[in-house]
Amino acid sequence: MGLSCLACFDGGNKKQRREEERLASAEARAKAAEAAQKRQEQFEKSAAGRAAKAQLQGMAKQSANSNQGEPVLKWQMS
C-alpha cells in the first residue's frame, strides 16, 4: 500500500477539512472587508476624497436644478 491509497481512507477528515477551509475563507473575506473599509475611510479623509465628494455633490445639485419640470425635447411646429 503506497501513499496514494491514503486518500481512500480519508473520508472522515474530508468534512473537517472542508469546514476548516470554509472558516478560513470567511475569515479572509472579513479581513478583506475590514481593509477595504479602512481604505475607504482614508480616501474620504484625503484631499482627493474631499474633492471627489464635492464634485459629486455639485453634479447632483446641478442635475436637480437643470430640469425643473420642463420637457427635455421641445417640439416646434411651423
PDB file of N, CA, C and O in Angstrom:
ATOM      1  N   MET A   1       0.842  -1.171   0.000  1.00  0.00           N
ATOM      2  CA  MET A   1       0.000   0.000   0.000  1.00  0.00           C
ATOM      3  C   MET A   1       0.887   1.232   0.000  1.00  0.00           C
ATOM      4  O   MET A   1       1.676   1.437   0.922  1.00  0.00           O
ATOM      5  N   GLY A   2       0.759   2.037  -1.015  1.00  0.00           N
ATOM      6  CA  GLY A   2       1.555   3.250  -1.118  1.00  0.00           C
ATOM      7  C   GLY A   2       0.816   4.445  -0.536  1.00  0.00           C
ATOM      8  O   GLY A   2      -0.284   4.312   0.001  1.00  0.00           O
ATOM      9  N   LEU A   3       1.427   5.597  -0.648  1.00  0.00           N
ATOM     10  CA  LEU A   3       0.821   6.818  -0.144  1.00  0.00           C
ATOM     11  C   LEU A   3      -0.413   7.228  -0.943  1.00  0.00           C
ATOM     12  O   LEU A   3      -1.264   7.958  -0.435  1.00  0.00           O
ATOM     13  N   SER A   4      -0.514   6.772  -2.170  1.00  0.00           N
ATOM     14  CA  SER A   4      -1.661   7.139  -2.994  1.00  0.00           C
ATOM     15  C   SER A   4      -2.957   6.541  -2.472  1.00  0.00           C
ATOM     16  O   SER A   4      -4.028   7.066  -2.776  1.00  0.00           O
ATOM     17  N   CYS A   5      -2.904   5.471  -1.706  1.00  0.00           N
ATOM     18  CA  CYS A   5      -4.105   4.843  -1.171  1.00  0.00           C
ATOM     19  C   CYS A   5      -4.603   5.519   0.101  1.00  0.00           C
ATOM     20  O   CYS A   5      -5.712   5.235   0.553  1.00  0.00           O
ATOM     21  N   LEU A   6      -3.820   6.391   0.673  1.00  0.00           N
ATOM     22  CA  LEU A   6      -4.263   7.064   1.886  1.00  0.00           C
ATOM     23  C   LEU A   6      -5.498   7.914   1.620  1.00  0.00           C
ATOM     24  O   LEU A   6      -6.317   8.098   2.521  1.00  0.00           O
ATOM     25  N   ALA A   7      -5.650   8.428   0.427  1.00  0.00           N
ATOM     26  CA  ALA A   7      -6.811   9.243   0.086  1.00  0.00           C
ATOM     27  C   ALA A   7      -8.093   8.418   0.172  1.00  0.00           C
ATOM     28  O   ALA A   7      -9.160   8.970   0.442  1.00  0.00           O
ATOM     29  N   CYS A   8      -8.009   7.141  -0.049  1.00  0.00           N
ATOM     30  CA  CYS A   8      -9.188   6.280   0.015  1.00  0.00           C
ATOM     31  C   CYS A   8      -9.744   6.188   1.434  1.00  0.00           C
ATOM     32  O   CYS A   8     -10.948   6.002   1.611  1.00  0.00           O
ATOM     33  N   PHE A   9      -8.896   6.315   2.433  1.00  0.00           N
ATOM     34  CA  PHE A   9      -9.308   6.139   3.825  1.00  0.00           C
ATOM     35  C   PHE A   9      -9.512   7.471   4.541  1.00  0.00           C
ATOM     36  O   PHE A   9      -9.564   7.515   5.770  1.00  0.00           O
ATOM     37  N   ASP A  10      -9.625   8.533   3.793  1.00  0.00           N
ATOM     38  CA  ASP A  10      -9.666   9.868   4.388  1.00  0.00           C
ATOM     39  C   ASP A  10     -11.071  10.458   4.389  1.00  0.00           C
ATOM     40  O   ASP A  10     -11.214  11.680   4.382  1.00  0.00           O
ATOM     41  N   GLY A  11     -12.102   9.636   4.398  1.00  0.00           N
ATOM     42  CA  GLY A  11     -13.473  10.129   4.326  1.00  0.00           C
ATOM     43  C   GLY A  11     -13.868  11.015   5.488  1.00  0.00           C
ATOM     44  O   GLY A  11     -14.548  12.019   5.278  1.00  0.00           O
ATOM     45  N   GLY A  12     -13.475  10.686   6.700  1.00  0.00           N
ATOM     46  CA  GLY A  12     -13.849  11.464   7.877  1.00  0.00           C
ATOM     47  C   GLY A  12     -13.163  12.811   7.938  1.00  0.00           C
ATOM     48  O   GLY A  12     -13.753  13.794   8.384  1.00  0.00           O
ATOM     49  N   ASN A  13     -11.932  12.862   7.496  1.00  0.00           N
ATOM     50  CA  ASN A  13     -11.186  14.114   7.550  1.00  0.00           C
ATOM     51  C   ASN A  13     -11.596  15.079   6.447  1.00  0.00           C
ATOM     52  O   ASN A  13     -11.326  16.277   6.531  1.00  0.00           O
ATOM     53  N   LYS A  14     -12.238  14.564   5.426  1.00  0.00           N
ATOM     54  CA  LYS A  14     -12.640  15.420   4.304  1.00  0.00           C
ATOM     55  C   LYS A  14     -13.631  16.492   4.764  1.00  0.00           C
ATOM     56  O   LYS A  14     -13.495  17.661   4.404  1.00  0.00           O
ATOM     57  N   LYS A  15     -14.620  16.095   5.552  1.00  0.00           N
ATOM     58  CA  LYS A  15     -15.608  17.056   6.052  1.00  0.00           C
ATOM     59  C   LYS A  15     -14.944  18.086   6.964  1.00  0.00           C
ATOM     60  O   LYS A  15     -15.252  19.276   6.906  1.00  0.00           O
ATOM     61  N   GLN A  16     -14.034  17.609   7.801  1.00  0.00           N
ATOM     62  CA  GLN A  16     -13.341  18.518   8.719  1.00  0.00           C
ATOM     63  C   GLN A  16     -12.510  19.525   7.927  1.00  0.00           C
ATOM     64  O   GLN A  16     -12.500  20.713   8.251  1.00  0.00           O
ATOM     65  N   ARG A  17     -11.816  19.059   6.895  1.00  0.00           N
ATOM     66  CA  ARG A  17     -11.015  19.962   6.069  1.00  0.00           C
ATOM     67  C   ARG A  17     -11.887  20.981   5.353  1.00  0.00           C
ATOM     68  O   ARG A  17     -11.523  22.153   5.258  1.00  0.00           O
ATOM     69  N   ARG A  18     -13.036  20.544   4.848  1.00  0.00           N
ATOM     70  CA  ARG A  18     -13.960  21.473   4.183  1.00  0.00           C
ATOM     71  C   ARG A  18     -14.438  22.557   5.141  1.00  0.00           C
ATOM     72  O   ARG A  18     -14.522  23.728   4.772  1.00  0.00           O
ATOM     73  N   GLU A  19     -14.751  22.161   6.368  1.00  0.00           N
ATOM     74  CA  GLU A  19     -15.203  23.125   7.370  1.00  0.00           C
ATOM     75  C   GLU A  19     -14.079  24.104   7.714  1.00  0.00           C
ATOM     76  O   GLU A  19     -14.320  25.304   7.844  1.00  0.00           O
ATOM     77  N   GLU A  20     -12.857  23.595   7.861  1.00  0.00           N
ATOM     78  CA  GLU A  20     -11.718  24.468   8.146  1.00  0.00           C
ATOM     79  C   GLU A  20     -11.481  25.446   6.995  1.00  0.00           C
ATOM     80  O   GLU A  20     -11.191  26.621   7.221  1.00  0.00           O
ATOM     81  N   GLU A  21     -11.605  24.958   5.774  1.00  0.00           N
ATOM     82  CA  GLU A  21     -11.431  25.829   4.610  1.00  0.00           C
ATOM     83  C   GLU A  21     -12.532  26.885   4.544  1.00  0.00           C
ATOM     84  O   GLU A  21     -12.276  28.035   4.188  1.00  0.00           O
ATOM     85  N   ARG A  22     -13.757  26.489   4.889  1.00  0.00           N
ATOM     86  CA  ARG A  22     -14.872  27.427   4.888  1.00  0.00           C
ATOM     87  C   ARG A  22     -14.646  28.523   5.925  1.00  0.00           C
ATOM     88  O   ARG A  22     -14.870  29.703   5.653  1.00  0.00           O
ATOM     89  N   LEU A  23     -14.201  28.127   7.111  1.00  0.00           N
ATOM     90  CA  LEU A  23     -13.927  29.108   8.159  1.00  0.00           C
ATOM     91  C   LEU A  23     -12.779  30.033   7.769  1.00  0.00           C
ATOM     92  O   LEU A  23     -12.841  31.240   8.004  1.00  0.00           O
ATOM     93  N   ALA A  24     -11.735  29.465   7.174  1.00  0.00           N
ATOM     94  CA  ALA A  24     -10.602  30.281   6.742  1.00  0.00           C
ATOM     95  C   ALA A  24     -11.030  31.257   5.652  1.00  0.00           C
ATOM     96  O   ALA A  24     -10.575  32.400   5.620  1.00  0.00           O
ATOM     97  N   SER A  25     -11.895  30.806   4.772  1.00  0.00           N
ATOM     98  CA  SER A  25     -12.394  31.666   3.699  1.00  0.00           C
ATOM     99  C   SER A  25     -13.245  32.802   4.265  1.00  0.00           C
ATOM    100  O   SER A  25     -13.124  33.948   3.833  1.00  0.00           O
ATOM    101  N   ALA A  26     -14.092  32.485   5.217  1.00  0.00           N
ATOM    102  CA  ALA A  26     -14.924  33.515   5.844  1.00  0.00           C
ATOM    103  C   ALA A  26     -14.055  34.531   6.574  1.00  0.00           C
ATOM    104  O   ALA A  26     -14.328  35.731   6.538  1.00  0.00           O
ATOM    105  N   GLU A  27     -13.018  34.052   7.230  1.00  0.00           N
ATOM    106  CA  GLU A  27     -12.107  34.952   7.942  1.00  0.00           C
ATOM    107  C   GLU A  27     -11.357  35.852   6.950  1.00  0.00           C
ATOM    108  O   GLU A  27     -11.165  37.041   7.204  1.00  0.00           O
ATOM    109  N   ALA A  28     -10.940  35.279   5.834  1.00  0.00           N
ATOM    110  CA  ALA A  28     -10.241  36.069   4.820  1.00  0.00           C
ATOM    111  C   ALA A  28     -11.165  37.133   4.233  1.00  0.00           C
ATOM    112  O   ALA A  28     -10.730  38.259   3.996  1.00  0.00           O
ATOM    113  N   ARG A  29     -12.436  36.793   3.993  1.00  0.00           N
ATOM    114  CA  ARG A  29     -13.401  37.777   3.483  1.00  0.00           C
ATOM    115  C   ARG A  29     -13.620  38.903   4.488  1.00  0.00           C
ATOM    116  O   ARG A  29     -13.713  40.071   4.112  1.00  0.00           O
ATOM    117  N   ALA A  30     -13.702  38.546   5.767  1.00  0.00           N
ATOM    118  CA  ALA A  30     -13.906  39.560   6.801  1.00  0.00           C
ATOM    119  C   ALA A  30     -12.711  40.500   6.876  1.00  0.00           C
ATOM    120  O   ALA A  30     -12.881  41.712   7.012  1.00  0.00           O
ATOM    121  N   LYS A  31     -11.503  39.949   6.789  1.00  0.00           N
ATOM    122  CA  LYS A  31     -10.299  40.789   6.809  1.00  0.00           C
ATOM    123  C   LYS A  31     -10.241  41.693   5.587  1.00  0.00           C
ATOM    124  O   LYS A  31      -9.856  42.857   5.691  1.00  0.00           O
ATOM    125  N   ALA A  32     -10.620  41.162   4.431  1.00  0.00           N
ATOM    126  CA  ALA A  32     -10.617  41.960   3.206  1.00  0.00           C
ATOM    127  C   ALA A  32     -11.638  43.095   3.293  1.00  0.00           C
ATOM    128  O   ALA A  32     -11.368  44.215   2.860  1.00  0.00           O
ATOM    129  N   ALA A  33     -12.804  42.798   3.852  1.00  0.00           N
ATOM    130  CA  ALA A  33     -13.830  43.839   4.005  1.00  0.00           C
ATOM    131  C   ALA A  33     -13.363  44.917   4.971  1.00  0.00           C
ATOM    132  O   ALA A  33     -13.612  46.101   4.747  1.00  0.00           O
ATOM    133  N   GLU A  34     -12.692  44.518   6.039  1.00  0.00           N
ATOM    134  CA  GLU A  34     -12.173  45.485   7.004  1.00  0.00           C
ATOM    135  C   GLU A  34     -11.102  46.371   6.361  1.00  0.00           C
ATOM    136  O   GLU A  34     -11.075  47.581   6.583  1.00  0.00           O
ATOM    137  N   ALA A  35     -10.229  45.765   5.573  1.00  0.00           N
ATOM    138  CA  ALA A  35      -9.187  46.530   4.890  1.00  0.00           C
ATOM    139  C   ALA A  35      -9.800  47.499   3.887  1.00  0.00           C
ATOM    140  O   ALA A  35      -9.347  48.637   3.767  1.00  0.00           O
ATOM    141  N   ALA A  36     -10.822  47.058   3.170  1.00  0.00           N
ATOM    142  CA  ALA A  36     -11.493  47.933   2.198  1.00  0.00           C
ATOM    143  C   ALA A  36     -12.163  49.105   2.906  1.00  0.00           C
ATOM    144  O   ALA A  36     -12.140  50.229   2.404  1.00  0.00           O
ATOM    145  N   GLN A  37     -12.757  48.853   4.061  1.00  0.00           N
ATOM    146  CA  GLN A  37     -13.394  49.915   4.842  1.00  0.00           C
ATOM    147  C   GLN A  37     -12.350  50.942   5.281  1.00  0.00           C
ATOM    148  O   GLN A  37     -12.598  52.146   5.214  1.00  0.00           O
ATOM    149  N   LYS A  38     -11.188  50.473   5.729  1.00  0.00           N
ATOM    150  CA  LYS A  38     -10.123  51.382   6.151  1.00  0.00           C
ATOM    151  C   LYS A  38      -9.634  52.227   4.974  1.00  0.00           C
ATOM    152  O   LYS A  38      -9.407  53.429   5.113  1.00  0.00           O
ATOM    153  N   ARG A  39      -9.473  51.583   3.812  1.00  0.00           N
ATOM    154  CA  ARG A  39      -9.037  52.334   2.617  1.00  0.00           C
ATOM    155  C   ARG A  39     -10.068  53.387   2.247  1.00  0.00           C
ATOM    156  O   ARG A  39      -9.707  54.505   1.880  1.00  0.00           O
ATOM    157  N   GLN A  40     -11.347  53.043   2.339  1.00  0.00           N
ATOM    158  CA  GLN A  40     -12.418  53.988   2.024  1.00  0.00           C
ATOM    159  C   GLN A  40     -12.375  55.175   2.976  1.00  0.00           C
ATOM    160  O   GLN A  40     -12.499  56.322   2.546  1.00  0.00           O
ATOM    161  N   GLU A  41     -12.201  54.905   4.265  1.00  0.00           N
ATOM    162  CA  GLU A  41     -12.137  55.985   5.253  1.00  0.00           C
ATOM    163  C   GLU A  41     -10.932  56.887   5.014  1.00  0.00           C
ATOM    164  O   GLU A  41     -11.030  58.109   5.127  1.00  0.00           O
ATOM    165  N   GLN A  42      -9.795  56.280   4.684  1.00  0.00           N
ATOM    166  CA  GLN A  42      -8.596  57.076   4.404  1.00  0.00           C
ATOM    167  C   GLN A  42      -8.803  57.936   3.165  1.00  0.00           C
ATOM    168  O   GLN A  42      -8.377  59.091   3.135  1.00  0.00           O
ATOM    169  N   PHE A  43      -9.451  57.385   2.144  1.00  0.00           N
ATOM    170  CA  PHE A  43      -9.710  58.142   0.921  1.00  0.00           C
ATOM    171  C   PHE A  43     -10.631  59.322   1.207  1.00  0.00           C
ATOM    172  O   PHE A  43     -10.407  60.429   0.716  1.00  0.00           O
ATOM    173  N   GLU A  44     -11.667  59.078   2.002  1.00  0.00           N
ATOM    174  CA  GLU A  44     -12.616  60.148   2.318  1.00  0.00           C
ATOM    175  C   GLU A  44     -11.954  61.284   3.089  1.00  0.00           C
ATOM    176  O   GLU A  44     -12.358  62.440   2.960  1.00  0.00           O
ATOM    177  N   LYS A  45     -10.944  60.965   3.885  1.00  0.00           N
ATOM    178  CA  LYS A  45     -10.225  61.984   4.650  1.00  0.00           C
ATOM    179  C   LYS A  45      -9.185  62.715   3.802  1.00  0.00           C
ATOM    180  O   LYS A  45      -8.767  63.818   4.155  1.00  0.00           O
ATOM    181  N   SER A  46      -8.770  62.123   2.705  1.00  0.00           N
ATOM    182  CA  SER A  46      -7.724  62.718   1.877  1.00  0.00           C
ATOM    183  C   SER A  46      -8.280  63.880   1.063  1.00  0.00           C
ATOM    184  O   SER A  46      -9.493  64.038   0.928  1.00  0.00           O
ATOM    185  N   ALA A  47      -7.377  64.687   0.525  1.00  0.00           N
ATOM    186  CA  ALA A  47      -7.784  65.819  -0.309  1.00  0.00           C
ATOM    187  C   ALA A  47      -8.521  65.329  -1.556  1.00  0.00           C
ATOM    188  O   ALA A  47      -9.515  65.927  -1.970  1.00  0.00           O
ATOM    189  N   ALA A  48      -8.039  64.259  -2.141  1.00  0.00           N
ATOM    190  CA  ALA A  48      -8.690  63.721  -3.342  1.00  0.00           C
ATOM    191  C   ALA A  48     -10.101  63.239  -3.018  1.00  0.00           C
ATOM    192  O   ALA A  48     -11.025  63.427  -3.810  1.00  0.00           O
ATOM    193  N   GLY A  49     -10.263  62.624  -1.863  1.00  0.00           N
ATOM    194  CA  GLY A  49     -11.584  62.151  -1.460  1.00  0.00           C
ATOM    195  C   GLY A  49     -12.548  63.295  -1.217  1.00  0.00           C
ATOM    196  O   GLY A  49     -13.712  63.226  -1.610  1.00  0.00           O
ATOM    197  N   ARG A  50     -12.068  64.348  -0.572  1.00  0.00           N
ATOM    198  CA  ARG A  50     -12.927  65.510  -0.336  1.00  0.00           C
ATOM    199  C   ARG A  50     -13.294  66.183  -1.651  1.00  0.00           C
ATOM    200  O   ARG A  50     -14.424  66.640  -1.827  1.00  0.00           O
ATOM    201  N   ALA A  51     -12.329  66.244  -2.581  1.00  0.00           N
ATOM    202  CA  ALA A  51     -12.613  66.857  -3.879  1.00  0.00           C
ATOM    203  C   ALA A  51     -13.638  66.032  -4.654  1.00  0.00           C
ATOM    204  O   ALA A  51     -14.533  66.587  -5.293  1.00  0.00           O
ATOM    205  N   ALA A  52     -13.508  64.719  -4.598  1.00  0.00           N
ATOM    206  CA  ALA A  52     -14.455  63.848  -5.301  1.00  0.00           C
ATOM    207  C   ALA A  52     -15.857  64.003  -4.713  1.00  0.00           C
ATOM    208  O   ALA A  52     -16.845  64.036  -5.446  1.00  0.00           O
ATOM    209  N   LYS A  53     -15.933  64.097  -3.394  1.00  0.00           N
ATOM    210  CA  LYS A  53     -17.233  64.261  -2.741  1.00  0.00           C
ATOM    211  C   LYS A  53     -17.868  65.591  -3.137  1.00  0.00           C
ATOM    212  O   LYS A  53     -19.064  65.655  -3.423  1.00  0.00           O
ATOM    213  N   ALA A  54     -17.059  66.652  -3.152  1.00  0.00           N
ATOM    214  CA  ALA A  54     -17.575  67.967  -3.535  1.00  0.00           C
ATOM    215  C   ALA A  54     -18.047  67.959  -4.985  1.00  0.00           C
ATOM    216  O   ALA A  54     -19.064  68.570  -5.315  1.00  0.00           O
ATOM    217  N   GLN A  55     -17.308  67.269  -5.848  1.00  0.00           N
ATOM    218  CA  GLN A  55     -17.697  67.192  -7.257  1.00  0.00           C
ATOM    219  C   GLN A  55     -19.019  66.448  -7.411  1.00  0.00           C
ATOM    220  O   GLN A  55     -19.887  66.878  -8.169  1.00  0.00           O
ATOM    221  N   LEU A  56     -19.174  65.346  -6.705  1.00  0.00           N
ATOM    222  CA  LEU A  56     -20.428  64.586  -6.779  1.00  0.00           C
ATOM    223  C   LEU A  56     -21.606  65.407  -6.263  1.00  0.00           C
ATOM    224  O   LEU A  56     -22.695  65.374  -6.836  1.00  0.00           O
ATOM    225  N   GLN A  57     -21.379  66.142  -5.180  1.00  0.00           N
ATOM    226  CA  GLN A  57     -22.456  66.975  -4.647  1.00  0.00           C
ATOM    227  C   GLN A  57     -22.817  68.083  -5.635  1.00  0.00           C
ATOM    228  O   GLN A  57     -23.993  68.401  -5.816  1.00  0.00           O
ATOM    229  N   GLY A  58     -21.806  68.667  -6.271  1.00  0.00           N
ATOM    230  CA  GLY A  58     -22.066  69.708  -7.267  1.00  0.00           C
ATOM    231  C   GLY A  58     -22.835  69.170  -8.455  1.00  0.00           C
ATOM    232  O   GLY A  58     -23.746  69.826  -8.961  1.00  0.00           O
ATOM    233  N   MET A  59     -22.472  67.974  -8.904  1.00  0.00           N
ATOM    234  CA  MET A  59     -23.174  67.368 -10.040  1.00  0.00           C
ATOM    235  C   MET A  59     -24.621  67.049  -9.658  1.00  0.00           C
ATOM    236  O   MET A  59     -25.529  67.237 -10.467  1.00  0.00           O
ATOM    237  N   ALA A  60     -24.837  66.575  -8.453  1.00  0.00           N
ATOM    238  CA  ALA A  60     -26.201  66.249  -8.007  1.00  0.00           C
ATOM    239  C   ALA A  60     -27.040  67.523  -7.920  1.00  0.00           C
ATOM    240  O   ALA A  60     -28.207  67.534  -8.311  1.00  0.00           O
ATOM    241  N   LYS A  61     -26.448  68.578  -7.412  1.00  0.00           N
ATOM    242  CA  LYS A  61     -27.166  69.842  -7.279  1.00  0.00           C
ATOM    243  C   LYS A  61     -27.503  70.407  -8.654  1.00  0.00           C
ATOM    244  O   LYS A  61     -28.603  70.914  -8.876  1.00  0.00           O
ATOM    245  N   GLN A  62     -26.542  70.312  -9.576  1.00  0.00           N
ATOM    246  CA  GLN A  62     -26.759  70.832 -10.929  1.00  0.00           C
ATOM    247  C   GLN A  62     -27.856  70.040 -11.637  1.00  0.00           C
ATOM    248  O   GLN A  62     -28.711  70.626 -12.301  1.00  0.00           O
ATOM    249  N   SER A  63     -27.839  68.719 -11.502  1.00  0.00           N
ATOM    250  CA  SER A  63     -28.854  67.918 -12.187  1.00  0.00           C
ATOM    251  C   SER A  63     -30.230  68.137 -11.575  1.00  0.00           C
ATOM    252  O   SER A  63     -31.237  68.042 -12.276  1.00  0.00           O
ATOM    253  N   ALA A  64     -30.287  68.426 -10.288  1.00  0.00           N
ATOM    254  CA  ALA A  64     -31.573  68.679  -9.640  1.00  0.00           C
ATOM    255  C   ALA A  64     -32.152  70.013 -10.109  1.00  0.00           C
ATOM    256  O   ALA A  64     -33.370  70.163 -10.204  1.00  0.00           O
ATOM    257  N   ASN A  65     -31.294  70.967 -10.397  1.00  0.00           N
ATOM    258  CA  ASN A  65     -31.748  72.297 -10.805  1.00  0.00           C
ATOM    259  C   ASN A  65     -31.960  72.418 -12.313  1.00  0.00           C
ATOM    260  O   ASN A  65     -32.687  73.309 -12.751  1.00  0.00           O
ATOM    261  N   SER A  66     -31.360  71.569 -13.100  1.00  0.00           N
ATOM    262  CA  SER A  66     -31.382  71.738 -14.552  1.00  0.00           C
ATOM    263  C   SER A  66     -32.732  71.387 -15.175  1.00  0.00           C
ATOM    264  O   SER A  66     -33.118  71.998 -16.171  1.00  0.00           O
ATOM    265  N   ASN A  67     -33.443  70.439 -14.626  1.00  0.00           N
ATOM    266  CA  ASN A  67     -34.700  70.016 -15.233  1.00  0.00           C
ATOM    267  C   ASN A  67     -35.825  70.330 -14.255  1.00  0.00           C
ATOM    268  O   ASN A  67     -36.170  69.502 -13.412  1.00  0.00           O
ATOM    269  N   GLN A  68     -36.382  71.496 -14.365  1.00  0.00           N
ATOM    270  CA  GLN A  68     -37.415  71.930 -13.433  1.00  0.00           C
ATOM    271  C   GLN A  68     -38.812  71.689 -14.022  1.00  0.00           C
ATOM    272  O   GLN A  68     -39.631  72.604 -14.105  1.00  0.00           O
ATOM    273  N   GLY A  69     -39.054  70.478 -14.415  1.00  0.00           N
ATOM    274  CA  GLY A  69     -40.357  70.142 -14.942  1.00  0.00           C
ATOM    275  C   GLY A  69     -40.507  70.419 -16.426  1.00  0.00           C
ATOM    276  O   GLY A  69     -41.547  70.101 -17.003  1.00  0.00           O
ATOM    277  N   GLU A  70     -39.521  70.990 -17.048  1.00  0.00           N
ATOM    278  CA  GLU A  70     -39.583  71.244 -18.490  1.00  0.00           C
ATOM    279  C   GLU A  70     -39.262  69.970 -19.247  1.00  0.00           C
ATOM    280  O   GLU A  70     -38.407  69.193 -18.822  1.00  0.00           O
ATOM    281  N   PRO A  71     -39.926  69.751 -20.343  1.00  0.00           N
ATOM    282  CA  PRO A  71     -39.573  68.567 -21.139  1.00  0.00           C
ATOM    283  C   PRO A  71     -38.168  68.741 -21.733  1.00  0.00           C
ATOM    284  O   PRO A  71     -37.729  69.846 -22.054  1.00  0.00           O
ATOM    285  N   VAL A  72     -37.505  67.629 -21.858  1.00  0.00           N
ATOM    286  CA  VAL A  72     -36.146  67.670 -22.390  1.00  0.00           C
ATOM    287  C   VAL A  72     -36.167  68.039 -23.862  1.00  0.00           C
ATOM    288  O   VAL A  72     -35.349  68.840 -24.315  1.00  0.00           O
ATOM    289  N   LEU A  73     -37.077  67.471 -24.597  1.00  0.00           N
ATOM    290  CA  LEU A  73     -37.201  67.767 -26.032  1.00  0.00           C
ATOM    291  C   LEU A  73     -38.430  68.641 -26.252  1.00  0.00           C
ATOM    292  O   LEU A  73     -39.521  68.328 -25.775  1.00  0.00           O
ATOM    293  N   LYS A  74     -38.246  69.709 -26.959  1.00  0.00           N
ATOM    294  CA  LYS A  74     -39.367  70.592 -27.247  1.00  0.00           C
ATOM    295  C   LYS A  74     -39.618  70.554 -28.751  1.00  0.00           C
ATOM    296  O   LYS A  74     -38.703  70.697 -29.562  1.00  0.00           O
ATOM    297  N   TRP A  75     -40.873  70.358 -29.091  1.00  0.00           N
ATOM    298  CA  TRP A  75     -41.240  70.310 -30.495  1.00  0.00           C
ATOM    299  C   TRP A  75     -41.673  71.704 -30.937  1.00  0.00           C
ATOM    300  O   TRP A  75     -42.424  72.397 -30.251  1.00  0.00           O
ATOM    301  N   GLN A  76     -41.180  72.078 -32.086  1.00  0.00           N
ATOM    302  CA  GLN A  76     -41.618  73.355 -32.664  1.00  0.00           C
ATOM    303  C   GLN A  76     -42.411  73.040 -33.911  1.00  0.00           C
ATOM    304  O   GLN A  76     -41.924  72.374 -34.824  1.00  0.00           O
ATOM    305  N   MET A  77     -43.611  73.514 -33.937  1.00  0.00           N
ATOM    306  CA  MET A  77     -44.421  73.284 -35.131  1.00  0.00           C
ATOM    307  C   MET A  77     -44.379  74.534 -35.971  1.00  0.00           C
ATOM    308  O   MET A  77     -44.611  75.634 -35.470  1.00  0.00           O
ATOM    309  N   SER A  78     -44.087  74.375 -37.240  1.00  0.00           N
ATOM    310  CA  SER A  78     -44.014  75.556 -38.094  1.00  0.00           C
ATOM    311  C   SER A  78     -45.273  75.751 -38.892  1.00  0.00           C
ATOM    312  O   SER A  78     -45.374  76.705 -39.664  1.00  0.00           O
TER     313      SER A  78
END
